[in-house]
């Protein structure tokens, strides 16, 4: 499994609006990428937001970053004046709640 984490800084007042736009308009695009597993948008506080994508393979994670970069430029440039901080790679340790 591979993941991609994209972090952006915005004005705290815009976080809710950004999350709604991502959920309504961007998430449907990401779901169409082959190997998609799950996606999370996180309000980290103080205007910092993170988007975490899980894919079966590296190609899916890389494609999500390419699509996100283009989509943010076209749709969220007013909210994110700085480029994303991106981390991506293979999941090496995995923990889940035991039943």
C-alpha positions, 0 to 999 in steps of 0.5 A: 500500500502507498500513500500521499500526504499533501499539506497546505496553509490557508486562513483558518476562516477558509478551512470549512469551505476548502474541505467542502470544495475538496469533498464535492469536487476533488474527491470524486476525481481521486476515487476514479484513480486505479488502486484507490483505497481511501482519502482523508481531509484533516483540519490540523488547526491554525489554517493547516490542512492535510489530505491523506490518500491511500492507494494499492500502488505507487502509480496511484499515489503519484497520479493523485499528486499530479491531479491535485497540483493541477486542480488546486491551481485551477480551483483553490489558488486563492486559498493556498498562496504557497505550494503544498508540502508533499510526502509520499511513499510505501506504507511500511508499518501498519497498525489497526485496532484489534477486535 
